[in-house]
Amino acid sequence: MRDLTVMGVELYADEFAELGAVLARHAHLEEISAALLGHVHHLMDSENVEKQRRGSLASNGVCTTKSTTTRKVNR
């Protein structure tokens, strides 16, 4: 009977150790997820700022392309 008790305790210890590892992985994945979400928000904010900048330049008569920026001249 004692052997069964020892085996049961060892089984529970193994299960708790495995559960601890799963929880640690979960916490690590949550950290990664939060970091990625923060990066996505940063990129979205940067894109919005760039769109606003282009809109502001266009309303001031400045034509922008990827390689150059020129001012439109009214003739």
C-alpha positions, 0 to 999 in steps of 0.5 A: 500500500505504501508503494501506491501512496508514494507513486501517487505522490510522485504522479501529483508532483510530476503533474504539478511540475508540468502544470508549472511549465505550462503556466510559465509558457503561457506567461511568456506567450502573453508577454510576447503577445503584448510586445507584438500588439504594442509594435503593431499599434506603433506601426499603425500610429506611424502610418497615421502620422505619415498620412496626416503629413502627406495630407498636410503637404498636399493641402499646401501644394507640395507633391510627394512621391517615394523618392522626391518632394516637389512644390507645385507651381501655379502658372 
